[in-house]
Amino acid sequence: MLSSPSLPTTLESKEDAEHNKICQDYNHMITTLPKGNGWRVQHLYNYNGFWLDSSTLKTNILLNTYFKPQPSDIFLASFMKTGTTWFKALMFSTINRHNYTFSNHYLHHQSPQSTFPMIDSEDYPVNDFTHLPTPRLFATHFSPTLLPPCMTSCKFVYVCRDPKDVLISKWIYLSKLRSKDLAPLSLDEAFELFCNGISEYGPYWDHVLSYWKDSLVCPDKILFVTYEDMKKQPLVELRKLATFMGKGFTLEEVERGVVEEIVRLFSFENLSGLEVNRRGVEKFGKLVEVERREFFRKGEIGDWRNYLSEEMKDRIDGVFDEKLKGSGLVRSSRDGD
């Protein structure tokens, strides 16, 4: 005799019931949240202080319910367009430097996006990631306040970048992904939204400050790095990154030039020139497809100068200086000014 669907008796049916309940609660909750204009889609929703599109918001709720971290997990945390793709390549190649030769490396044939999962767009509870080797690598754009509390035992590498370059890179990137049913998003509109904190995963300053403050409390768990420092002194920053991940370079590796070879092979410039990163698409969840070439634009420090007026520059700098006041984090130490 078949059991009643309203009285689940198996683990699978219990998970289905739990999942359905979460989705029902989400559908009700989203009607109550403040809305703002989206950059890729029509609307963003303010959830616990941060702006997310509806799909990402739902994934976040499922993530908090189903994701089971391991203490050895390492997360690459970043705001959108702060160097995620490049840092994925650097972290993966450093962790796995004994598994591949430099002459025929995994990243010569596969996109950096494929190296480890972006938990923001995964299918929960279907993906449990138990098959991944230790230490498991993950990436996220979520602020720490939106992540499961149990993840505090894991390590995080947080990448920060000059907000002016973030604005420009994000505007260009999301404009290409923007729904064709919507009018194009002008730079002036994007600028206003950004300065008001309304953008996917924003406000940017709250995102930065949340990881910065956590890094001061738990420096052994959160490594706060900047895009600009990695561009200017990659050998120093990569060795720091490797040590933090528990995979520090040996003296013999340093003398053999292993650090220099990773920096050379997996620089932004070299990666962007590889054929595998110039064609094909990457899928994020069930709805979003991105052409691989869109992950590699210029990668320059200070490209904002080609787009922003002095008045716009001063306004963004003023907003961030005010938001960072008293935190110990100084904007001028991060950007290219």
N, C-alpha and C positions, 0 to 999 in steps of 0.2 A: 504493500500500500504506500502510495506516495505521501510524503510529508507536506503539510500545508506551507505554502510560500511565506505566510505571515509568521511562521514559527521556525526559523532556520535552525537546522540541527547539525550542519556540517560547518567546518571552518570557512569553506569557500562561501557558503550562503550567508554566514554571519558577516564576512567581509563585504559581501554585496549589499547587505542591509545597511551596514555602517556607511558604506560609500554613498548609497542612495540618500541616507539621512543627511550626510554632509552636503550633498548637492542641493537638497531641498532647503537646508538652512542657508546655504550660499545664495540661492535664488531669492530668498526673502531679504537677506542682509544687504545685497547689492542695491536694492531699491531704496535703502535708507542712507546710503553713503553720499557725502558731498561729491559733486562731479566737476570736472574741469576739461578743457579742450585737450585732446590727445595730439600727438605728433604723427603717429602712424595710423591710428584709428580715431574714430570720432570723439570718444570720451575716455578719460582716466578717472579713477575713483580713489579718494583719499582713505586709505586703510591704515589705521594706527600711525598716522602722521606722514605716510609716504604714498606717492601717486603710482598706481598700477593700472594696466588695462584689465578688462574683465577676465580674460583667459589666464593671465599671469596671477591675478588675485586668487582665482580658483585653485590654480596649481599650488600657490603658497599655503592655502588651507589644507590641501591634501598632503603636501610635504610635511607640515607640522604634525599631521596625524600618522603618517606611515613611514617616514624616513627613519632608518635605524643607523645612526653613525657608529663608527668604531673609533676608539681613542687614537689610533694611528692615522686616521684620515687627515688629509691636507687639502685645504680649500684655497683656491684663488678667488679672492673677493675683489670686486671692482665695480665702479659705476660704468654705465655704457660709454664706450669710446674713450677709454683711458689706457688702452693697450692690452686688452684681454687676450686677443689672438696671439700676439707676440709673446706675452708672458706664458701662455699655454705651451708654446714651443720651447721656451727656455726651461720651464719647470720639467716638462716631459723628457727633454733630451738630457737634462742633468740627472734626474732620477734614474733614467734608463740607459746611462752612458755605457754600461757594461753589456747591454743586450743587443746593441747595434754597432756596426762599423760606420765610420764617418763617410766612407766611400759609397755605401749603399744603405743609407739610413731610412727608417720608416717615414720620416718627414720629407723625403725626396719623392715619395709616391702617394702620400696621404696628407690631407689638410690638417693644420693644427687643431681645427675644431673637432676632429675625430679622436684626438688623443685622450680626452677625458670628458665626462658628462657635464653639461650645464643643468644643474638641478632645477632651475627655474622653469624649464620647459619639458620635464620628464613626465611620463605617464604613471601616476601613482594610483593604486598600489601594485601595478603590473611589474614595474622595474624595482628589483630589490638590491641590485648591484653586488650580490654575494659572490659573483663570479670574478670580480675585479681583483687583481693582485694587490698585496700589501706593500707599501702604503697606498691606499686608494686615493686617487686625485679627483677632485671635483671643482667646478667653477660656479660662481653665483654673482648676481647683481643685487641681491637682497641686502638690506641693511641688517646688522646683527640683531636688532629688535624684532625683525620679522622671521628670524630663523628659530628652529626648535631649541629650547633651553638646554637640552641634552648635548648640543653640539659644542658647548663651552670646553669640553675636554679635548677637542680637536685643535689642530694648528691652522692658522689663517695667514695667507700672504695678501696684504691689501695694497692695491696700486692706486696712487693719487696722481692727478695731472692738473695742470693749469686750467682753471675753469673756462677761460676764453677759448682755448683750443678744444675743450670738451664740447662747448656750445656749438662751434662751427662743425666739428666732425660729426656730432650727433644730428645736427640739422641736415647736413648733406646725406648722411646715411639713411635716416628715417624718411626723408623726402622721397627717396627711391623706393621705399617699402610702403609708402602711404597709399591708402585705399584709393583706387581710381574713382570711387564715388564721391570723394571729397575734393574740395578746391585745394590747390597747392598751398603749402604752408610757407609764407614769406619769411625772410630772415628777420624782419622787424617783428613779426608775430612771434617767432620762435624766441627772439631776444627777450621780449616782454614776459612770455611764459617762463623762460629760464630764470629771469631775475626775480620772478614771483614764486619760484620754487616748483612750478608746475611742469614737470616732464617725467617721462617714464623712469621710475625708481627715485625720483627726486622728492624733496629739494636736495640738490647736490651738496650743499654745505652741511646739511644734517647727516647725510650719508658719510661724508668725510670725517666729520667730528665724532660720529658714533664709533667708528673704527679707531680713530686716533686716541680717544679717551680710553677705549678698551686696551689699546696697545701699551698705554702708560701703566695700567693696572696689571696687565699680564704680558710683559714683553717676551716671555718664553712661549707664549701661545699665539701672539699676533705680531707679525713683522710688517711694519708700515714702511713702504718704499714709494719712490716717486718715479714716474715715467721719465722725467727729465734727468734724474741721477743715473738711471740705467742707460740712457742715451749718451750721457757725457762721460761716464766712467764705468763701462760695462764689466770690465774685468774685476773691479772691486766689488760691484754690486752683485755679480753672479756668484762670487765666492761667498759673500754674505748670505745670499739666498740658499746656496747649497748647504751651508753649515746649519742654517735654521731648519731646513727640511730633514736634517739628520744624515745628509749625504755629502759631507764636506770633502773637498778635494784633498788628496794626499800630496805631500811634498813631491813625490815622484811624478804624480799627474801634472802638477804645476810645472815642473821642470821639463816634462815632455810636451808642454804646450796644449794640454787638453782644454784648459779654460779658454785660451785664445781660439781654439778650433770651434768650440761650441758657439762662442760669440760671433765668429766669422760666418759659420754655416747657417746659423739661425738668427742672424740679424734681420731686422725688418726689411731692409733693402734686398737681401738675398732671398728671403722667403717670398717676397712679393714678385720676384722674377721667375720662380719655379712654375713650370707648366701646370702642375696639379692645382696651384692656387689661382690660375688664370681662367680656368673653365670648370664647369660643373656647379652643383648647388649643394647647400647644406640645409637640412630640415631641422626645425626647432618646434617640437610638438607636432600636432597634426595639421596646423593651419599655416605655419610660416615657413616659407622657403626663401633662402638668400643665396644669390650668386656668390661664389667664393671670392671673386675679384673685388667684391664690395667690402671685404674685410681688410683690404690693403689699399689705402688711398695715398697719403704722402708720408705719414709718420713723422712729420717735422715738428720741431719746437718753434712756436711763434707764428704758425700759419694764420692765426687769427688776424694778423696785421693786414692780410689781403682782403679782409671782409668787414672789419669793425672800424668805426670812426673813433676818434679820440674820446668823444663824449660817451660812446657806448663802452669803450674800454674802461674809462674812469668810473662808470656806474657799476659795472660788474666788480671791479676791484674794490670799490667802496662797500658794496654789499658783502663781499667775502671778508674784508677787513673787519667789518662790524660783527659779522657772525662768528669769526674766529677769535674775537677779543677775549683775552683771559684764558684761552685754551692752551697756550704755549706753542701752538702751531702758527707759523708766520707765512702768509701767502707768498711774500717776496722770496722766500727760500725755496719755493717750488717752481715758480714760473720762470720765463726767460727774460724778464725785464731787468 
